[in-house]
């Protein structure tokens, strides 16, 4: 094996992607920090963060409304929970890339 194709040249950095497989398992990107898939993942993360901001604002508005019923509170909490799940995944991915 020549030095150009040595096993040490294999990319070891794995990026946790902001989506899961069809069976709910984490998806990773190996290498390609500035490739098409990485760019798409950046866009997905940006949309997830924007949705989280909107969900937080909606939850606060719902909580500030004294007449908010159980259904409104439940929907706001479900949206906030989903947004928090996505934001935590983005944070985990970014921490791994910084380390």
N, C-alpha and C positions, 0 to 999 in steps of 0.2 A: 504494500500500500504506500503510495507516495504521500508526501507531507500535505499536499493540497487536498487530499481526500481522507485525511486522518479522522478518526472518530472524535478527536478534540474539536473539530470544526463544526460538529453538529450543534445547532442552536439549542440552548438549554432554557432560555427565558420563555416562560409560558404566560400569556395574558388571559386572565379570566374574562370571558366575554359576557356582555350584559343580557344574555338569554340562555335558556337551557335547551337540552335536546328534547325530542318528542316524547321521551320517557322520563323527563324531569331531571336528567343528570347535567352537571356543569359542562359547559363548552369552553375550550381553550384554543388560543391561537399561538402557534410556535413560530418565533421569528417574525419577520415582516412588520416591524414596528411602524413603518410608514406606508404600508401597502393598502390595497383596496379594502380588504376585510377590516383592517385596523381603522381606516377612515370611516367605514360604515358603523363600526362599533362605537367610535367617538360620537357620531351623529345620534345613534340610539341612546347612548348615555346622556347626551344633552337633552333629548326629548324626555327621557325619564326624569331628569332633574327638574325640567320645566313642569311636568305633570305633578311632581312632588310639591313644588311651590304652590301650584293651583289647588291641590288637595288640602294642603295645610291652610291656605286662605279660606277655602270652603268650610273646612272643619271649624276654624275659628269663628267664621260668620254664623255657622249653625249653632255653636255653643253660646254665642252672644245673643241668640234669638230665644227669649224666654218661652215663646209659644212653640218652639220646635218639638215635634212629636217623636215618638220612638222610632218610626221609620226613617225620618230625616237624620236622626242621630246615628242610627245603624248604617245608613248609606254613607254618611260622612266618615264614620269610623272604618268601614270597609275600604273606602277609597284611600284614606290615610294609611291604613295597614298595608295595602298593596304598594303604595308609593314608598313607604318606609322599607319594605322588602327590596324594592328596586334600588333605592338609594344606598342601602347597606351593601348590596352587591357591587355597585359602582365604587363605593369607598374601599371595599375589600380588594377589588381589582387594582385600584390606584395605589394602595398601600403596598401590594405585592410588587408593583413596578418601581416604587421608590426604594424599597429595601435592597 
